[in-house]
């Protein structure tokens, strides 16, 4: 470290070896179950376990749509309700994204059947 680097350290500056830690999130999200068959007219509860933050809220999506819709089904607080008619394809992706770190997302998959 140069004399300037040591002076910066003494004055509370950021060292090169600290730069890699800035902006890194320790948030981890895991959705369970990962794969499930869902019959029409039933519901399935998914759980998002979030660690590394005090905010345990997740944004739920169905096929990339926040909250889902009538075509792919809807999800509220992890409770998935399938659509009235099976879409094509009949495989639906469920995702949960951490509210505290929107870069952290996990997925589960549903196969719909009559």
N, C-alpha and C positions, 0 to 999 in steps of 0.2 A: 504494500500500500504506500502511496506517495505521501509526502508531508501534507499535501492538500487533502488527500483522502482521510488521513488521521484527524486532521482539523475538522473536516466535515462530520466525522464520527463523533467527535467530542461536542460538536454543536447540535447534534441530533439529526444529522444528515442521513440520507439513505445510502447504504453500502451496496455494491454490485451484487453481493451474495443475498441481499434481502429483496432485490427487485423481483425475483422469480416468485416470491410469496405473495406479492401484492395482487389483489384481484382474484385469487384462487378461492373457490368456495368449498366448504367441507360438507355441503348439503348432499344427502343421498336420498333417493326416492325408490321405493320398490312396490310394485303392484302385485297383489295376489288375489285369486289364483291367476296363473299365467295363461291357461288355456281351459276353455269350458264349452260344452255343448249346451245350447239354450233352446228350449222348445218355445214356439210361439205361445203367447198368452201367459207366460211365466216371467219371473224376474230373477236376476242374479246379483248378489251383492259382491262388489269388489272392494278391496281395502288398499289404500295407499299409506305405506309406512314411511314417514319422513324423519330423518335424523340430521343432526348438524345445525339445527336452527330451533328457535322457539316458536316459529310459525309452522304449524302442522297442516295448514290448509293447502288443498290441491285444486287445480283447475282440471275438470274432467272433460274429455273429448271422445266423440264417437266418429271414427273415420276422419279425424281432423277437424270436426265441427264441434265447437264448444257447446256442451249440453246435448249434442245430437239433434236429430229431427225425425219427422214422421217416416222418412224413407229408410234410415239406418237404425232407428231406435233412439231412445233418449236415456240420459244418465244424470242423476241428481245425487250428490254426496256418495258416489260410488254405486248406487243402485241402478242397474241397467234394466230397462224394459224394451224388449224388441219391437220392431214395427209390426203392423197387422199383416203385411205381406212380405214374404221372404225376398230380399233383394238379390240381384245377380251381380257379383258373386255373393255367396251366402256366408263368407268369412268377413267378420267385422273386427276392426281394431279399436281397442279401448285404450286411452292413454290418460295419464295423470301427470301434471306438471306442477312442480313446487311453486307456490306463490312467492316465496321469499327468494328463489333463484330460478327464474324462468328458463335457464339453460339446462335444468335437470328434469328429465322426463323418463317415464318407464311405461312399458306397453304390456297389454294382455290381449288375447284373441278369443273371439267367440265364433262358434259355428252354429248357425241357425238351422233348425229343422222343424217340420210341421208337428 
